[in-house]
C-alpha cells in the first residue's frame, strides 16, 4: 500500500467515525444547519443523516441568521460540515473567521469557492478531493494545513497571499493539473516536509520582482528546477469579461470566467471579496448599488481593466440580451487549442501570461497549434478562458 493511499484511507476512516456521532442542530434556516456556540454566534453544522450529507447545489452562506428574537453572527464552519456533500459552489461571508478540518473534503462536485477575507488559516484536508479549479487564499492566512488541497485533480491556478508562512505536508499533493502559482509572499513559504507538492510537476510560479525571485531560487524546495519554473509577474494585459444577471430576487450573479482573480469593492470603497471563483453573488438591496470589480494577480491590480457591476432589483431586464451570446467552449490538448461553438463574425486573440499577443485573426479555424508547456489566455468574442498546453 502506498503512503498516499494509506493517508486517504486513514482520513476516510476518521471522518466516518466522527460522522456516526452527529447530533441534532440548534437552528435550521433556508436549508442550512447551525449550532449555537455563544450568545451571539453560530457555526454552520453538517446536514448528515441517514448516512448522507444532504447539502447540495450552490450555497451562499449568510452573515447572520435569526432565531427566537436573536440575530446570530455566522462565524465558523464546523469540521466536516460539507464533507461528501453534493454542493457545487460555495460563497462564504466575511463574518466567518474559522473553517474546520475537512470541512469540504470529498465534496467531489465542488468546483468553485470564495473564501472569507477574515480567515487566518486553511485547515487540514479542508478542500481535499474537491473539483475546485482556481483558488485565492485570502490575505491574512498564515498557514495551509496538511492535505488541504490533496487530490484536487482539477486545480489549475492558486493565488497565495503575502501573509503566507507555512504550507503543510501534501497540502497540494497529487494536484495533477496544477500549473500556475501566483505568490505574493516576499519570503518563500516554509514547507513542512518535502512532499507539499507530491505528484505535481511543471509548476510555474509568478513572483513580484527580482529580489523575491532570487530568494525563492535559494530555497531548497522552491529552487528545485525539476519542479518549479520561477517567473517575474508583469500583470496580464488582456481584457476580462463579466456578465451579470439576477439569480433570484435576492442576488445578482457576476459571471467572471476563469482567466484571473478579482477584487470586488463595495460602494464605500471597502474590499468585499478576493476570488477566483467562476461566479460571485452580490446581494440585492432596496436601492441600486454599484460594485467595482478589479482583475488582480494579488501582486498587481489591473486597474485599467476594472469594471462596474450594479446590484438592483430590476437588473434582469437590462441584461437579458446576454443570453443571446454564442455559447463557446475552449480547451487545450496536445499542443492545440480547440474552440467549439458558433464563432461566426468573431475574432480570436491569444495571449501568454504576460499579455504578449501570440495570435490574432478572425475565428475561421476552430483549432490553433502553439508551443506547448505554456499557459495561454484565449479570447473569442466576449468569451475568455485560460488554458495550459502540454
C-alpha positions as CSV (number, residue, x, y, z in Angstrom):
1,X,0.0,0.0,0.0
2,X,1.4,3.4,-1.0
3,X,1.9,6.2,1.6
4,X,-0.6,8.3,-0.4
5,X,-3.3,5.6,-0.4
6,X,-2.8,5.0,3.3
7,X,-3.3,8.7,4.1
8,X,-6.6,8.7,2.2
9,X,-7.9,5.6,3.9
10,X,-6.9,6.8,7.3
11,X,-8.7,10.1,6.7
12,X,-11.8,8.4,5.4
13,X,-12.0,6.1,8.5
14,X,-11.6,9.1,10.8
15,X,-14.4,11.0,9.1
16,X,-16.7,8.0,9.1
17,X,-16.2,7.5,12.8
18,X,-16.9,11.2,13.6
19,X,-19.9,11.3,11.3
20,X,-21.6,8.5,13.2
21,X,-21.7,10.7,16.3
22,X,-23.6,13.6,14.6
23,X,-26.2,15.2,16.8
24,X,-29.3,17.4,16.1
25,X,-28.6,21.0,15.2
26,X,-29.9,24.0,17.1
27,X,-31.1,26.1,14.1
28,X,-32.3,25.2,10.6
29,X,-32.7,28.2,8.2
30,X,-33.1,28.1,4.4
31,X,-31.8,24.6,4.3
32,X,-28.6,25.3,6.3
33,X,-28.0,23.8,9.8
34,X,-26.4,25.7,12.6
35,X,-25.0,25.1,16.1
36,X,-25.3,27.9,18.6
37,X,-21.7,28.4,20.0
38,X,-22.3,31.6,22.1
39,X,-24.9,34.1,23.0
40,X,-24.4,35.9,19.6
41,X,-22.6,33.3,17.3
42,X,-23.4,30.2,15.4
43,X,-21.4,27.8,13.3
44,X,-22.5,26.0,10.1
45,X,-23.1,22.3,11.0
46,X,-23.3,19.1,8.9
47,X,-26.6,18.1,7.4
48,X,-25.6,14.5,7.8
49,X,-28.3,11.9,8.4
50,X,-29.4,8.5,7.0
51,X,-25.7,8.1,6.0
52,X,-25.8,11.1,3.6
53,X,-24.7,14.7,3.8
54,X,-27.8,16.5,2.3
55,X,-26.2,19.8,1.3
56,X,-26.2,20.2,-2.5
57,X,-26.0,22.7,-5.3
58,X,-25.0,26.4,-5.0
59,X,-24.8,27.6,-1.4
60,X,-24.4,31.3,-0.4
61,X,-23.9,31.4,3.3
62,X,-25.4,34.5,5.2
63,X,-23.5,36.7,7.6
64,X,-26.3,36.4,10.1
65,X,-29.2,34.0,11.0
66,X,-32.3,35.0,13.1
67,X,-33.8,32.7,15.7
68,X,-36.1,33.3,18.7
69,X,-35.5,37.1,18.7
70,X,-31.7,36.9,18.3
71,X,-29.6,37.8,15.3
72,X,-26.7,35.4,15.4
73,X,-23.4,36.1,13.6
74,X,-22.3,33.2,11.4
75,X,-18.6,33.0,12.5
76,X,-17.4,29.5,11.7
77,X,-17.9,26.3,9.7
78,X,-17.8,23.1,11.7
79,X,-15.3,20.3,10.8
80,X,-16.7,18.0,8.1
81,X,-19.8,20.3,7.6
82,X,-19.9,19.7,3.9
83,X,-17.9,16.5,3.8
84,X,-19.0,14.2,0.9
85,X,-21.9,16.6,0.1
86,X,-23.2,17.4,-3.4
87,X,-22.5,21.1,-3.1
88,X,-21.2,22.7,-6.4
89,X,-20.5,26.3,-5.5
90,X,-19.8,28.0,-2.1
91,X,-19.7,31.6,-1.2
92,X,-18.6,32.2,2.4
93,X,-19.2,35.6,4.1
94,X,-16.5,37.6,5.8
95,X,-18.1,37.1,9.2
96,X,-16.6,33.6,9.1
97,X,-13.2,33.5,10.7
98,X,-12.6,29.8,11.1
99,X,-13.3,26.8,8.9
100,X,-12.9,23.4,10.5
101,X,-10.8,20.4,9.4
102,X,-12.1,18.5,6.3
103,X,-15.0,21.0,6.0
104,X,-15.4,20.3,2.3
105,X,-13.4,17.1,1.9
106,X,-14.6,14.7,-0.8
107,X,-17.3,17.1,-1.9
108,X,-16.3,16.0,-5.4
109,X,-18.8,18.3,-7.2
110,X,-17.5,21.4,-5.6
111,X,-15.8,23.4,-8.4
112,X,-15.9,27.0,-7.2
113,X,-15.5,28.6,-3.8
114,X,-14.9,32.1,-2.4
115,X,-13.1,32.1,1.0
116,X,-13.8,34.9,3.6
117,X,-11.3,37.8,4.0
118,X,-11.1,37.3,7.8
119,X,-9.7,33.7,7.5
120,X,-6.3,33.2,9.2
121,X,-5.6,29.5,8.3
122,X,-6.5,26.8,5.8
123,X,-7.3,23.8,8.0
124,X,-6.0,20.3,7.2
125,X,-7.9,18.4,4.5
126,X,-10.2,21.4,4.2
127,X,-10.8,21.0,0.4
128,X,-9.2,17.7,-0.3
129,X,-10.8,15.7,-3.0
130,X,-12.9,18.5,-4.4
131,X,-13.3,19.7,-8.0
132,X,-12.1,23.2,-7.3
133,X,-10.3,24.7,-10.4
134,X,-9.0,28.0,-9.2
135,X,-8.5,29.3,-5.6
136,X,-7.5,32.6,-3.9
137,X,-6.0,32.2,-0.4
138,X,-7.1,35.4,1.3
139,X,-4.6,37.9,2.7
140,X,-4.1,37.2,6.4
141,X,-3.9,33.5,6.0
142,X,-0.5,32.4,7.5
143,X,-0.8,28.6,7.3
144,X,-2.1,26.0,4.8
145,X,-2.7,22.7,6.7
146,X,-1.7,19.1,5.9
147,X,-3.5,17.8,2.8
148,X,-5.6,20.9,2.5
149,X,-5.9,20.5,-1.3
150,X,-4.8,16.9,-1.7
151,X,-6.3,15.1,-4.6
152,X,-7.8,18.3,-6.1
153,X,-7.2,16.9,-9.6
154,X,-8.9,19.8,-11.4
155,X,-7.0,22.5,-9.5
156,X,-5.2,24.7,-12.1
157,X,-4.3,28.0,-10.5
158,X,-3.5,29.1,-6.9
159,X,-3.1,32.6,-5.6
160,X,-1.0,32.8,-2.4
161,X,-1.1,35.9,-0.2
162,X,1.8,38.0,1.2
163,X,0.9,36.8,4.7
164,X,1.5,33.1,4.0
165,X,4.3,31.5,6.1
166,X,3.9,27.7,6.0
167,X,2.5,25.0,3.7
168,X,1.7,21.6,5.3
169,X,2.6,18.1,4.2
170,X,0.9,17.1,0.9
171,X,-1.1,20.4,1.0
172,X,-1.2,20.3,-2.8
173,X,-0.4,16.6,-3.2
174,X,-1.5,15.0,-6.4
175,X,-3.0,18.2,-7.8
176,X,-2.1,16.8,-11.2
177,X,-3.4,19.8,-13.2
178,X,-1.8,22.5,-11.1
179,X,0.4,24.6,-13.4
180,X,0.2,28.2,-12.0
181,X,1.0,29.6,-8.6
182,X,0.9,33.3,-8.1
183,X,2.7,34.0,-4.8
184,X,2.6,37.5,-3.2
185,X,4.8,36.2,-0.3
186,X,8.1,38.1,-0.3
187,X,9.8,35.2,1.5
188,X,9.3,31.6,0.3
189,X,6.7,29.9,2.4
190,X,8.2,27.2,4.6
191,X,7.1,23.7,3.5
192,X,6.5,21.1,6.3
193,X,8.5,18.2,4.7
194,X,9.5,17.8,1.1
195,X,6.1,16.5,-0.2
196,X,3.9,19.6,-0.1
197,X,3.6,19.3,-3.9
198,X,3.9,15.5,-4.2
199,X,2.7,14.2,-7.5
200,X,2.9,17.6,-9.2
201,X,5.2,18.8,-12.0
202,X,5.8,21.7,-14.3
203,X,4.7,24.3,-11.8
204,X,5.0,27.9,-13.0
205,X,5.5,30.3,-10.0
206,X,4.8,34.0,-10.6
207,X,6.6,36.4,-8.2
208,X,6.7,40.1,-7.6
209,X,10.2,41.1,-8.6
210,X,13.9,40.1,-9.0
211,X,14.9,40.1,-5.3
212,X,11.9,37.9,-4.4
213,X,12.7,35.5,-7.3
214,X,16.3,35.2,-6.0
215,X,15.1,34.3,-2.5
216,X,12.9,31.6,-4.0
217,X,15.7,30.3,-6.1
218,X,17.9,29.9,-3.0
219,X,15.2,27.9,-1.1
220,X,15.8,24.1,-1.1
221,X,12.2,23.4,-2.3
222,X,11.2,26.4,-4.3
223,X,14.5,26.4,-6.1
224,X,14.1,22.9,-7.4
225,X,14.2,23.5,-11.2
226,X,12.8,20.0,-11.8
227,X,9.5,21.0,-10.1
228,X,9.3,24.8,-10.4
229,X,9.8,27.4,-13.0
230,X,10.1,30.9,-11.4
231,X,8.9,34.0,-13.3
232,X,8.5,37.7,-12.5
233,X,4.9,38.7,-12.7
234,X,4.2,41.6,-15.1
235,X,0.4,41.6,-14.9
236,X,-2.0,40.3,-17.6
237,X,-2.8,42.8,-20.3
238,X,-5.9,41.1,-21.6
239,X,-9.5,42.4,-21.4
240,X,-11.5,40.4,-18.9
241,X,-15.2,39.8,-19.4
242,X,-18.1,39.9,-17.0
243,X,-21.7,39.0,-17.4
244,X,-24.4,39.9,-15.0
245,X,-27.9,38.5,-14.3
246,X,-30.2,38.2,-11.4
247,X,-30.1,34.8,-9.7
248,X,-33.4,35.5,-7.9
249,X,-34.9,38.5,-6.1
250,X,-32.0,38.3,-3.5
251,X,-28.8,38.1,-5.5
252,X,-27.2,39.4,-8.7
253,X,-24.7,36.9,-10.3
254,X,-21.4,38.1,-11.7
255,X,-20.0,35.5,-14.2
256,X,-16.3,36.3,-14.1
257,X,-14.8,33.5,-16.1
258,X,-11.5,31.8,-15.1
259,X,-8.8,33.9,-16.6
260,X,-7.9,35.9,-13.4
261,X,-8.6,36.5,-9.8
262,X,-10.7,39.5,-9.0
263,X,-11.0,42.0,-6.1
264,X,-14.6,43.3,-5.5
265,X,-15.1,46.6,-3.8
266,X,-18.3,47.8,-2.2
267,X,-20.0,51.2,-2.7
268,X,-17.9,52.8,0.1
269,X,-14.6,51.6,-1.4
270,X,-14.1,48.7,1.1
271,X,-13.0,45.3,-0.1
272,X,-15.8,42.8,-0.2
273,X,-14.0,39.8,-1.7
274,X,-11.0,38.5,-3.5
275,X,-12.0,35.5,-5.6
276,X,-11.0,33.3,-8.5
277,X,-14.5,31.6,-8.5
278,X,-16.3,31.4,-11.8
279,X,-19.2,33.3,-10.2
280,X,-19.7,35.8,-7.4
281,X,-23.1,36.7,-5.9
282,X,-24.0,40.3,-4.9
283,X,-26.9,40.9,-2.6
284,X,-29.8,42.9,-4.0
285,X,-31.0,45.7,-1.6
286,X,-33.9,48.1,-1.8
287,X,-31.7,50.6,-3.8
288,X,-29.3,50.2,-6.7
289,X,-25.7,49.6,-5.5
290,X,-22.5,49.8,-7.6
291,X,-19.6,47.5,-7.0
292,X,-16.1,47.8,-8.5
293,X,-14.6,44.6,-10.0
294,X,-10.8,44.8,-10.5
295,X,-8.8,41.9,-12.1
296,X,-5.7,41.1,-10.0
297,X,-2.8,38.7,-9.6
298,X,-2.5,39.8,-5.9
299,X,0.9,41.4,-6.8
300,X,-0.7,43.7,-9.4
301,X,-4.2,45.1,-9.7
302,X,-5.2,45.7,-13.3
303,X,-7.0,48.9,-12.5
304,X,-7.0,49.9,-16.2
305,X,-9.3,46.9,-16.8
306,X,-11.7,47.5,-13.9
307,X,-15.4,47.0,-14.4
308,X,-18.6,48.2,-12.6
309,X,-21.3,45.8,-11.5
310,X,-24.7,47.1,-10.4
311,X,-27.0,45.2,-8.0
312,X,-30.5,46.5,-8.4
313,X,-34.0,44.9,-8.2
314,X,-34.8,45.3,-11.9
315,X,-31.4,44.3,-13.3
316,X,-32.8,41.2,-15.0
317,X,-34.4,43.2,-17.8
318,X,-31.2,45.1,-18.5
319,X,-29.0,42.0,-19.1
320,X,-31.4,39.6,-20.9
321,X,-29.5,40.3,-24.1
322,X,-26.5,38.4,-22.7
323,X,-28.5,35.2,-23.1
324,X,-28.2,35.6,-26.9
325,X,-24.4,35.4,-26.9
326,X,-22.9,32.4,-28.6
327,X,-22.0,29.5,-26.2
328,X,-18.4,28.6,-26.7
329,X,-16.0,26.0,-25.2
330,X,-12.3,26.5,-25.3
331,X,-9.8,23.8,-24.3
332,X,-6.2,22.8,-24.8
333,X,-4.9,19.3,-25.7
334,X,-1.6,18.1,-27.1
335,X,-0.3,21.4,-28.2
336,X,-3.5,22.5,-29.8
337,X,-6.2,24.9,-28.7
338,X,-9.7,23.8,-29.7
339,X,-12.7,26.2,-30.0
340,X,-16.1,24.7,-30.2
341,X,-19.3,26.6,-30.9
342,X,-20.6,29.4,-33.1
343,X,-17.7,31.7,-33.9
344,X,-19.3,33.4,-36.9
345,X,-18.3,37.1,-37.1
346,X,-15.9,36.8,-34.0
347,X,-12.2,37.4,-33.7
348,X,-9.7,35.2,-31.8
349,X,-7.0,36.7,-29.6
350,X,-4.4,34.5,-27.8
351,X,-2.1,36.0,-25.1
352,X,0.6,34.5,-22.9
353,X,0.5,35.1,-19.1
354,X,2.5,38.4,-19.6
355,X,0.0,39.8,-22.0
356,X,2.1,39.2,-25.2
357,X,-0.1,38.6,-28.2
358,X,0.6,35.3,-29.9
359,X,-2.4,35.0,-32.3
360,X,-4.9,37.5,-33.7
361,X,-7.3,36.8,-36.6
362,X,-10.9,36.2,-37.4
363,X,-12.2,32.9,-35.8
364,X,-12.3,30.9,-39.0
365,X,-10.3,28.0,-37.6
366,X,-11.6,26.1,-34.6
367,X,-8.1,24.7,-33.8
368,X,-4.8,26.5,-33.3
369,X,-1.4,24.9,-32.7
370,X,1.0,26.8,-30.5
371,X,4.2,25.9,-28.5
372,X,3.5,23.6,-25.6
373,X,4.3,23.8,-21.8
374,X,2.8,27.3,-21.7
375,X,-0.3,28.9,-20.2
376,X,-2.4,31.0,-22.7
377,X,-5.4,33.3,-22.3
378,X,-7.8,32.8,-25.2
379,X,-10.4,35.5,-26.1
380,X,-13.1,34.7,-28.7
381,X,-15.7,37.4,-28.8
382,X,-16.7,38.0,-25.2
383,X,-15.6,34.6,-24.0
384,X,-12.3,34.4,-22.2
385,X,-10.6,31.2,-21.0
386,X,-7.2,30.3,-19.7
387,X,-5.7,27.0,-21.0
388,X,-2.5,25.1,-20.4
389,X,-0.9,23.4,-23.4
390,X,1.1,20.3,-22.5
